[in-house]
Amino acid sequence: MNSRYYSSTDRQVISFRLIMIIVIPLLIIMFTWLFLNRGQENPEIAGKDAPVVESLKIPDQNNSSTQLLEESTSDQQLSKKQGNIAENGGHELEAKVTDKDQGQMGIQREEFILPDLEQSDAIFKQDILTLSPGFSGLLNVNNIIKKWVVVINDLSQNLRPYKHFKQFGLADPFQVETDQSGIYIAERGYQRYDFLASAVHAVDIEKAVNLLEKYQPLLQQAFTEFGYPEEYKVDDIIRKAISNILQAPVIEEKIKLIKPSVRYKFEDKDLESLSPVKKQMIRMGPENTRIIQAKLRQFVEAMSNR
């Protein structure tokens, strides 16, 4: 029988190979187990602040009404609705958030879908007449909002408002009276503005402010055509126009005139140096001026409280 003898070197090599054959599979098994079970047995491995991932509902491609998420934020819903409104060429205003009596926060929304600016005459006219039927004479024009914004802009710039009177039915001739001492504004001439003062006096301020908010997008759209810087808003010229009107003096006594050329002028140089807006208010008469100014003060106060 033949026997085989190994040297010491051969025996070391054989031992090393046997160890590697046994150890390497064990290491592979151990590391595989650790990898598959990390973060489950020991939460510290995954991290304490790891986000919880919830399953999302996958939409059915054949069903367009399926939602991608069960819940969405109110901002996402609002952006989506505004996008839909923009596609339809309309505008939307929403009521303010109110608190429920039970102490819980609730949202009450009243939506107003406005037409395009070019198609707004009918609904705007209808809403303005709810403020005061006396405004009917100022609504017999096309593109009402645009023309009203033009007038407001001119008033804010202290430009001569009389040029707009004809289109709004306010073009009755200026009336004067004379006596031995000179020429004066005829008091009967103030009566041509009585209907305007009466219409303004009848306005419900709360309704007026609500309508201003309702038509803000269309007013602003018309306002942008003037080329003001972006930081200017239509409210700015409204407040400036009102400020100019409120600065007009109320003159009780007879106002003397001169006529150096075609047009009459105030004999008093201080009055003649006033802006066209203030002089126009003087021509309306003291009583009409007081009525209009009082209502405008209420309107400005209500605007400031919003």
SULDA-V550474 format. One line per field, one symbol per residue. psi: psi as a letter, one per 40 degrees, with the letter a starting at -180 (. if undefined). A space follows every 10 residues. Layout:
BEGIN
psi->???
END
This chain:
BEGIN
psi->hhihhiiddd dddddddddd dddddddddd ddddddeied dhddddhdeh ihhiiihhih deheehidid iiiddddddd dddddddeea ihiiiihihi deeihihhhh hhhiiideee dddddddddd dhdeedeeef iifddddddd ddddddefih edeedddeff fiihhiiiad eahihhdddd deeddddddd dehhdddddd ddddeddddd dddeeefiid ehiddddddd ddddddehih hdiihiiigd bdiiihdhdd ddeiiddddd ddeeiddddd dddddddddd dddde.
END
